[in-house]
Amino acid sequence: MSITTSAEFVAWFRSVAPYINAFRGRTFVIAFGGEVVADGKFVELTHDFNLLASLGIRLVLVHGARPQIEQHLAKSNIVDSYHQGVRLTDAQTMQCVKEAVGRVRVEIEALLSMGLPNSPMANADIRIAGGNFITAQPIGIINGVDLMHTGAVRKVDVAALNDRMEFGEVVLLSPLGYSPTGEVFNVTLEDVATSTAIALDADKLIFLMDTDGVHDKKGRLLKELTIAQAQDILRPKRKLTDDVNLFLPCAVRACEAGVARTHLISRHTDGAVLQELFSDEGIGTMVVESTLNTLRNASIEDIGGILELLRPLEESGVLVRRSRELLEQEIDRFVVLEHDHRTVGCAALYPFPDEAAAELAALAVDSQSRGRGYGEAILNHMISVAKAQKLKKLFVLTTRTAHWFIERGFVESDVSALPAQKKSLYNYQRKSKVFVRKI
């Protein structure tokens, strides 16, 4: 997003206010690989983490260390062995893992401790919490191969994590787990992040990865997926990137277990976390349990949101101006479409039962949400409502959006086609065109 004028800045700043209010006190788990640190990109990421923490968001950061471990193994002349995609961790390898993870963690903590004047970290007071929050167990033997010190998360110390976050601390988890017998296990980043998000009943789980999300067969980024849609994409016949194969199953697992939202975004985009979280459209792929869209009858509480939708269209002359008082009187005629609890569309239906007709009016979609099929969804819903009332035709009066309705089966007609009551109220100065569709 590019902001070039003070007016655009003010409009943008106001637009993020609902997200700031909604996120305060929420728990986010953010996972990123050791590549972010190795590439020198973590400085920018610390700025974003600082901003999230300053907004009152409870943060759990989970880091990886794959490139650092591989580098350490190479220096020690130890062969890096994998079995079915899982690192085989013997005693020598485990020693390298601990040393590499320790160095990455110290570097991350140092960067999160910055407080340079005239920088995004000025006056930052990020306190980092660490500890033996993850209990792990050995994966064991798979197809005759003992993975030794390679482990899986067994338990997450939720009480301890919540204590740290209640004190305003940011929790930093490493890809290590501990056993009651004092052993240390090499655990994957994605296992730690997913298990922690589930245990904390986190509001969001965010994976930073090499690609910008999940794409369809034509290469288009899929901004939102339900669990069912994600599972369909993961079917064996689909060819997916390594990152999607790794993180999308974790996203499904998290959402199935109650995590509200899981996000897959690119680590290569500066400010990716902020762009994903503080905009309606986002820049990656979000996985949810079911669709975020809700189409329902409007109530008095929706009047403010409807007025916000209608105002720009009224000011430009696309719609006839409606007062708040009129909306209050006619609110039972309206439906609203919500996306993630935000009103993005509305419309009203005025039936004329004596002539088996109905008027579709005040159809509006938020400017930032156009092109997603919301208008058509509202139209189809209103057609269903009209059919249920045994009505035979739907008509609209419009001055600017004729082609949109023509493309959806409406035919231009004359004022004489209007019901008698509507015809008597027709504004000949406005000269709205009449479009009718049989239903």
C-alpha positions in Angstrom: 0.0 0.0 0.0 1.4 3.4 -1.0 0.4 6.5 1.0 1.3 9.7 -0.8 -0.9 12.4 0.8 -1.8 13.4 4.4 -5.5 12.6 3.6 -4.6 9.1 2.5 -2.5 8.6 5.6 -5.4 9.8 7.8 -7.9 7.5 6.0 -5.5 4.5 6.3 -4.8 5.2 10.0 -8.6 5.3 10.7 -9.1 2.1 8.7 -6.8 0.1 11.0 -8.5 1.3 14.2 -11.0 -1.6 14.2 -8.1 -4.1 13.9 -6.2 -2.5 16.8 -9.3 -2.6 19.0 -10.0 -6.2 18.0 -6.4 -7.5 18.5 -5.7 -6.0 21.9 -5.3 -8.8 24.5 -5.4 -11.5 21.8 -2.8 -14.3 21.5 -0.8 -14.6 18.3 1.7 -17.4 17.6 4.2 -16.4 14.9 6.6 -18.9 13.4 9.6 -18.2 11.2 12.5 -20.2 10.0 16.2 -19.7 10.7 16.5 -18.4 7.1 15.0 -15.1 8.3 17.9 -14.6 10.6 20.5 -16.0 8.2 19.4 -13.6 5.5 19.6 -10.6 7.7 15.9 -9.9 7.4 15.1 -10.2 11.1 15.8 -6.5 11.9 12.7 -5.4 10.0 10.7 -8.2 11.6 11.7 -7.0 15.1 10.1 -3.6 14.2 6.8 -5.3 13.4 7.0 -7.5 16.6 7.6 -4.4 18.6 4.6 -2.7 17.1 2.3 -5.7 17.8 3.6 -5.9 21.4 3.0 -2.2 21.9 -0.6 -2.6 20.8 -1.2 -5.1 23.6 -1.1 -8.3 21.6 0.2 -11.3 23.5 3.0 -12.7 21.4 4.6 -16.1 21.2 7.5 -16.3 18.7 8.7 -19.6 17.4 12.0 -19.7 15.6 13.7 -22.3 13.5 17.4 -23.0 12.9 17.6 -25.3 9.9 20.3 -23.4 7.8 22.3 -22.8 11.0 22.2 -26.5 11.9 23.2 -27.6 8.4 26.1 -25.1 8.5 27.2 -26.4 11.9 27.0 -30.0 10.8 29.1 -29.2 7.7 31.8 -27.5 9.7 31.9 -30.6 12.0 32.1 -33.0 9.0 28.9 -34.7 10.2 26.6 -36.1 7.5 23.1 -34.6 7.7 20.8 -37.6 7.4 17.1 -37.6 6.8 14.5 -40.4 6.9 11.2 -39.8 5.2 11.8 -36.1 5.4 12.6 -36.1 9.1 16.2 -35.3 10.3 17.8 -38.3 12.0 19.4 -36.9 15.2 22.1 -38.9 16.8 24.2 -37.7 19.7 26.7 -35.8 17.6 24.0 -34.2 15.5 22.1 -33.3 18.7 25.1 -31.4 20.0 25.3 -29.4 16.8 21.6 -28.7 17.0 21.8 -27.4 20.5 24.8 -25.1 19.7 23.1 -23.8 16.5 19.8 -23.2 18.2 21.5 -21.4 21.1 23.4 -19.1 18.8 20.2 -18.2 16.8 18.3 -17.6 19.9 20.9 -15.2 21.3 21.0 -13.3 18.1 17.2 -13.0 18.1 17.1 -11.8 21.7 19.8 -9.2 21.0 17.9 -7.8 18.0 14.6 -7.7 20.1 16.5 -5.8 22.8 17.3 -2.8 20.5 16.2 0.6 21.5 18.0 3.0 19.2 16.7 6.6 19.1 15.1 7.7 15.8 14.3 4.1 14.9 11.1 1.9 15.0 12.6 0.4 18.2 12.9 3.7 20.0 11.6 3.4 23.6 10.9 -0.3 23.0 10.8 -2.4 26.1 10.4 -5.9 24.8 11.2 -8.4 27.6 11.9 -11.9 26.3 10.8 -15.0 28.1 12.2 -18.4 27.6 12.2 -21.8 29.4 11.3 -25.4 29.3 7.8 -24.8 28.1 7.8 -27.7 25.6 7.7 -31.3 26.8 8.7 -33.7 24.0 9.0 -37.4 23.5 11.1 -39.3 21.0 9.5 -40.1 17.6 11.0 -43.5 18.0 11.5 -46.0 15.2 9.9 -45.5 11.8 10.1 -48.4 9.3 13.1 -49.9 11.1 15.0 -46.6 11.5 15.6 -45.2 15.0 15.4 -41.4 14.8 17.0 -41.2 18.3 17.0 -37.6 19.5 14.4 -36.4 17.0 11.2 -35.7 19.0 7.6 -34.6 18.8 5.7 -32.2 21.1 4.0 -34.1 23.9 2.8 -31.2 26.1 2.9 -27.4 26.2 3.1 -25.6 29.6 0.1 -23.3 29.1 0.0 -22.0 32.6 3.7 -20.9 32.5 3.3 -19.3 29.0 0.2 -17.4 30.2 2.0 -16.2 33.3 4.8 -14.8 31.1 2.5 -13.0 28.8 0.4 -11.6 31.6 3.6 -9.9 32.8 3.8 -8.3 29.3 6.6 -10.5 28.1 7.1 -11.8 24.6 7.7 -15.6 24.7 10.4 -16.9 22.4 10.3 -20.7 21.7 13.1 -22.7 20.1 12.7 -25.9 18.2 13.7 -28.0 21.2 11.7 -30.1 23.7 12.6 -31.6 27.0 11.6 -34.8 28.7 10.8 -35.5 32.4 14.0 -37.6 32.5 16.2 -34.7 31.5 16.7 -35.5 27.8 16.6 -32.8 25.0 14.9 -33.5 21.7 15.2 -31.9 18.3 11.6 -30.8 17.4 10.4 -29.1 14.2 9.5 -25.5 14.1 6.0 -26.3 12.7 5.3 -28.8 15.4 6.2 -26.4 18.2 4.2 -23.6 16.7 1.1 -25.6 15.9 1.0 -27.4 19.2 1.5 -24.2 21.1 -1.2 -22.3 19.2 -3.6 -25.2 19.9 -2.7 -25.4 23.6 -3.1 -21.7 24.1 -6.3 -21.6 22.0 -4.6 -18.8 20.1 -6.5 -16.3 18.0 -3.9 -16.5 15.2 -1.2 -18.8 14.1 1.1 -17.2 11.5 3.7 -19.0 9.4 6.4 -17.0 7.5 7.5 -19.0 4.5 9.3 -18.7 1.2 6.2 -18.4 -1.0 3.4 -15.8 -0.6 0.7 -18.4 0.2 -1.4 -21.1 -1.5 -2.2 -20.7 -5.2 -4.8 -22.3 -7.4 -4.1 -24.3 -10.5 -3.9 -21.1 -12.6 -1.3 -19.6 -10.2 -3.7 -17.2 -8.5 -3.2 -16.5 -4.8 -6.0 -17.9 -2.7 -6.6 -15.3 0.0 -9.0 -17.4 2.1 -9.5 -21.1 2.5 -11.9 -23.1 4.7 -10.6 -26.3 6.2 -12.5 -28.3 3.6 -11.0 -26.3 0.7 -7.5 -26.7 2.2 -8.0 -30.5 2.6 -9.0 -30.7 -1.1 -5.9 -28.8 -2.1 -3.8 -31.3 -0.1 -5.1 -34.3 -2.0 -2.2 -36.4 -3.5 -2.8 -35.4 -7.1 -2.1 -31.7 -6.5 1.5 -30.6 -7.1 2.4 -28.1 -4.4 5.4 -26.2 -3.3 7.5 -27.6 -0.4 6.4 -24.8 1.9 2.7 -25.4 1.2 3.1 -29.1 1.7 4.8 -28.4 5.0 2.6 -25.6 6.5 -0.9 -26.1 5.0 -1.5 -29.4 6.9 -0.4 -27.5 10.1 -2.9 -24.8 9.3 -5.7 -27.3 8.9 -4.7 -29.1 12.1 -4.7 -25.9 14.1 -8.1 -24.7 12.8 -9.6 -28.1 13.4 -8.4 -27.8 17.0 -10.0 -24.4 17.5 -7.4 -21.8 16.4 -9.5 -19.1 14.9 -7.2 -18.1 12.0 -4.0 -19.4 10.5 -2.0 -17.3 8.0 0.6 -18.3 5.5 2.6 -15.3 4.3 5.9 -14.6 2.6 9.0 -13.9 4.7 10.5 -12.0 1.7 7.9 -9.1 1.9 8.8 -6.3 4.2 6.0 -5.7 6.7 4.2 -8.9 5.6 2.8 -9.5 9.1 1.4 -6.0 9.3 0.0 -6.0 5.8 -1.7 -9.4 6.5 -3.2 -8.4 9.9 -4.2 -4.8 9.4 -6.0 -4.9 6.1 -9.2 -6.6 5.0 -7.6 -8.1 1.9 -4.3 -9.3 3.3 -1.3 -10.4 1.3 -1.2 -14.2 2.0 -3.5 -17.1 2.5 -5.7 -17.3 5.6 -7.2 -20.7 6.6 -10.4 -20.7 8.7 -12.8 -23.4 10.0 -15.6 -22.2 7.8 -16.4 -19.2 5.6 -16.1 -15.8 7.2 -19.0 -14.4 5.3 -22.4 -14.0 7.0 -25.5 -12.8 5.2 -28.3 -11.9 7.5 -31.3 -9.6 8.2 -30.2 -6.2 9.4 -31.0 -4.8 12.8 -31.0 -1.3 14.4 -27.4 -2.0 15.4 -26.4 -2.2 11.8 -27.5 1.3 10.8 -24.1 2.9 11.4 -22.4 0.3 9.1 -25.1 0.7 6.4 -24.7 4.5 6.5 -21.0 4.1 6.0 -21.5 1.9 3.0 -24.2 4.1 1.4 -22.5 7.5 2.0 -19.9 7.5 -0.7 -22.4 6.2 -3.3 -25.0 8.8 -2.2 -22.3 11.6 -2.5 -21.4 10.5 -6.0 -25.1 10.4 -7.1 -25.2 6.6 -7.6 -27.8 6.1 -4.9 -30.6 8.3 -3.5 -29.7 9.8 -0.1 -31.4 8.1 2.9 -31.6 9.7 6.3 -30.8 7.8 9.5 -34.5 8.2 10.4 -35.7 6.6 7.2 -33.2 3.7 7.7 -34.6 3.2 11.2 -38.1 2.9 9.8 -37.1 0.6 7.0 -34.4 -1.5 8.6 -36.5 -4.6 8.3 -36.2 -4.3 4.5 -32.4 -4.6 4.7 -29.9 -7.4 4.7 -26.2 -7.0 5.5 -23.2 -9.1 4.4 -20.4 -9.4 7.0 -16.9 -10.6 6.4 -15.1 -11.5 9.6 -17.6 -9.4 11.6 -17.1 -6.4 9.4 -20.0 -5.0 7.3 -19.0 -5.1 3.7 -22.3 -5.1 1.8 -26.0 -4.3 2.1 -29.3 -4.1 0.1 -33.0 -3.6 0.6 -36.0 -5.4 -0.8 -39.4 -3.6 -1.2 -42.1 -6.0 -2.2 -45.2 -5.0 -4.2 -47.3 -8.2 -3.6 -50.4 -7.0 -5.5 -48.3 -7.0 -8.7 -46.1 -9.9 -7.8 -43.0 -7.6 -8.0 -40.2 -6.4 -5.7 -37.7 -3.5 -5.9 -34.0 -4.2 -5.1 -32.6 -1.0 -3.7 -29.5 0.3 -1.9 -27.3 -2.5 -3.1 -23.8 -1.4 -1.9 -20.5 -3.1 -1.4 -17.5 -1.6 0.4 -15.0 -0.2 -2.1 -12.1 -2.3 -0.6 -14.2 -5.5 -0.9 -15.3 -5.3 -4.5 -14.5 -8.0 -7.0 -15.1 -10.8 -4.6 -18.6 -11.7 -5.6 -20.3 -10.0 -2.6 -22.7 -8.0 -4.7 -23.8 -11.1 -6.6 -24.2 -13.1 -3.3 -26.5 -10.4 -2.0 -28.5 -10.3 -5.3 -29.0 -14.1 -5.3 -30.1 -13.9 -1.7 -32.7 -11.3 -2.5 -33.9 -13.3 -5.4 -34.5 -16.2 -3.1 -36.4 -14.0 -0.6 -38.6 -12.7 -3.4 -39.3 -16.2 -4.7 -40.3 -17.3 -1.2 -42.8 -14.5 -1.2 -44.3 -15.8 -4.5 -43.1 -12.8 -6.4 -42.5 -13.1 -10.1 -40.1 -10.2 -11.0 -37.4 -8.1 -9.5 -36.7 -4.5 -10.7 -34.0 -1.9 -10.0 -33.7 1.8 -10.7 -30.1 2.9 -11.5 -28.2 5.7 -13.1 -24.7 4.3 -13.1 -24.6 0.5 -12.8 -26.7 -0.6 -15.7 -24.1 -3.0 -17.1 -23.7 -4.8 -13.8 -27.4 -5.7 -13.8 -27.5 -6.5 -17.5 -24.7 -9.0 -17.0 -26.9 -10.7 -14.4 -30.0 -11.2 -16.4 -31.8 -7.9 -16.0 -33.4 -6.3 -19.1 -33.9 -2.6 -19.6 -37.5 -1.6 -19.5 -39.7 1.5 -19.4 -41.2 3.4 -16.4 -44.5 1.9 -17.4 -43.2 -1.5 -16.3 -43.1 -0.3 -12.7 -45.8 -1.2 -10.2 -48.4 1.6 -10.0 -47.4 2.7 -6.5 -43.7 2.9 -7.5 -44.6 4.6 -10.8 -46.3 7.5 -8.9 -43.1 8.1 -7.0 -40.7 8.0 -10.0 -38.3 10.9 -10.1 -38.3 12.2 -13.7 -35.5 14.7 -12.9 -33.2 11.9 -11.8 -34.1 9.9 -14.9 -33.1 6.5 -13.5 -33.2 3.6 -15.9 -35.5 0.7 -15.1 -34.2 -2.9 -15.3 -36.4 -5.9 -14.7 -35.6 -9.6 -14.2 -38.1 -12.4 -14.1 -37.5 -14.8 -11.2 
